[in-house]
Amino acid sequence: MSGSRTGRPPVQRRVARPAAPRTVRENPFLSLYTRARRAWDRPLTAYYLILGGSLLITVLGLVMVYSASQITALQMSLPGSYFFRKQLLAAVMGGVLLLIASRMPVKLHRALAYPILAGAVFLMALVQVPGIGMSVNGNQNWISLGGSFQIQPSEFGKLALVLWGADLMARKQDRKLLSQWKHMLVPLVPVAFMLLGLIMLGGDMGTAIILTAILFGVLWLAGAPTRLFVGVLSVAATLGVILIKTSPNRMARLQCIGATEPKSGVADCWQAVHGIYALASGGLFGSGLGASVEKWGQLPEAHTDFIFAVTGEELGLAGTLSVLALFAALGYAGIRVAGRTEDPFVRYAAGGVTTWITAQAVINIGAVLGLLPIAGVPLPLFSYGGSALLPTMFAIGLLIAFAREDPAARMALSMRQSRFGRKRAGGPVRGPRRWNTMRRRASAARSSGER
C-alpha cells in the first residue's frame, strides 16, 4: 500500500493547537472605581446618604455637645449633663418631625407652606414686642417659653422661605410665567426682604445671610437671568455693607479674619484666635474625647458656634475631616435629588434645603477656621440649640421624602419590602435560593435509589 505517488510515506503535518487565552489581570483600582460608581448610581443612593449622613452628624453632635458643654454647665452651677439632656430632648423631638416629614406626601408639604410662613412671620414680629422678646448675646431674636426653654423664630423662617418659595415658583412655572422677570421677583423677593427686615430688627445678621443664600438658591434653580441675579445681589450687597459699616461690632469681626493674636489692633479677637488654637493643638487624631483644654473658659460658645473647634481639638484632623465628609455627602445627595426630579416643587424645595444647610455649614466652619467673620450661626445638626435643630431635621425629612418619591427609588423600596414580606410569610423566594432548593431535592432523590 503506497502512501503517495513517489512511494514514500506521507508526511504527517502537525496540527497547530489553539493558543491558550492569556489571563488579563484586572486593575484593582479600576475595578474598585467601577464598583463604587455602580453603587453610586443606584436609585437609593441619595436616600441612604441623606438618612445615614444626617443621623451620623446628629449623633456625633450629641457626643460633642456633651463633651464641650460640661465645663460651661458647671460654671453656671448646673449639672454637667444639663445642655446634653436638653439637646437630646430636642433631637428626639426632631427625629419625630423627621419621620413625619419623610412620610408626608408632596401635596401636604405644599399645603403647609402658607401656614408655616404665616406662623413664622407672626412669631418673628412677636419677638419685637417688649416683655415677650428676649435678648441673647446682643440679639433680640428669642421668645421665652417658660423656665430655661427658649425659641428662636428666625430659624423657622428659613424653613418657611424654602417651602413657600418652592410652592410659589412651582405654580408660576406650571403657568409658564417665569419667563417674565416681574413674575420671577414678585412676590418672592419682597416677602424675603420682609423676613430679612424682621431678622435685622433683632440684629442677627448671620441668620439674614442664610436667608439671602436660600433666596439666591431658589432664584438660580428657577433660571433667573444673569442681569436679574446681579441686580438682586447688588441690592443685597449694598444693604449688607451699610449694615456692617454702621455697626462697630460687625466691623471688629471683619478685622479678626486671619488674626493670630487675641488683640488685633482695636478689635478683640479672643474667640477667633482661641478657636484656631483649639484646632492647632488637636493634631492628627486629637487629644481624646473630653480632653479639650480650650473649653475650660478660654473658648467662648464652645458648645454652640465654636463646637467645630472643640471637635478638632479632641478628635483631631481625622474627626474634622469626617464631619466635612458627612456634610459633603449630604450636600451631594440634596443636589442629586433636586437634579433628577421632574416635579418643580421638589426641585426648588430640595435645592433650597441643600443651599440652607450647605451655606450655614460653610459660614460656621469658615468662621472657626478664621477664613470668614464670626456670624454667630450654629453648625447644622451638630451645634447645641433646639430652635435650630427642629426645623433642620424637618427639612432633612423633606429631602428623605423627595428621595423616596423618585420613581426608581420607589420601585426599589417596594421590591425590598415585597421580598421582606415574602421571607417573613414563608412564601416562595426568587433567585439562588430556589436553585439551591432544587439541587437539594435532586440529591435527595438520587440517595433514595432513583436515577
HELIX and SHEET records of a PDB file:
HELIX    1   1 PRO A   28  TRP A   40  1                                  13    
HELIX    2   2 THR A   45  GLN A   75  1                                  31    
HELIX    3   3 TYR A   82  ARG A  103  1                                  22    
HELIX    4   4 VAL A  106  ALA A  111  1                                   6    
HELIX    5   5 ALA A  113  LEU A  126  1                                  14    
HELIX    6   6 PRO A  153  ASP A  174  1                                  22    
HELIX    7   7 TRP A  181  LEU A  185  1                                   5    
HELIX    8   8 LEU A  188  LEU A  201  1                                  14    
HELIX    9   9 MET A  205  LEU A  221  1                                  17    
HELIX   10  10 THR A  226  LYS A  245  1                                  20    
HELIX   11  11 PRO A  248  GLN A  255  1                                   8    
HELIX   12  12 TRP A  270  GLY A  282  1                                  13    
HELIX   13  13 ILE A  307  ARG A  340  1                                  34    
HELIX   14  14 PRO A  344  VAL A  368  1                                  25    
HELIX   15  15 GLY A  386  GLU A  405  1                                  20    
HELIX   16  16 PRO A  407  ALA A  425  1                                  19    
HELIX   17  17 PRO A  432  SER A  447  1                                  16    
SHEET    1   A 3 GLY A 133  VAL A 136  0                                        
SHEET    2   A 3 ASN A 139  GLY A 146 -1                                        
SHEET    3   A 3 PHE A 149  ILE A 151 -1                                        
SHEET    1   B 2 LYS A 263  SER A 264  0                                        
SHEET    2   B 2 ALA A 267  ASP A 268 -1                                        
END                                                                             
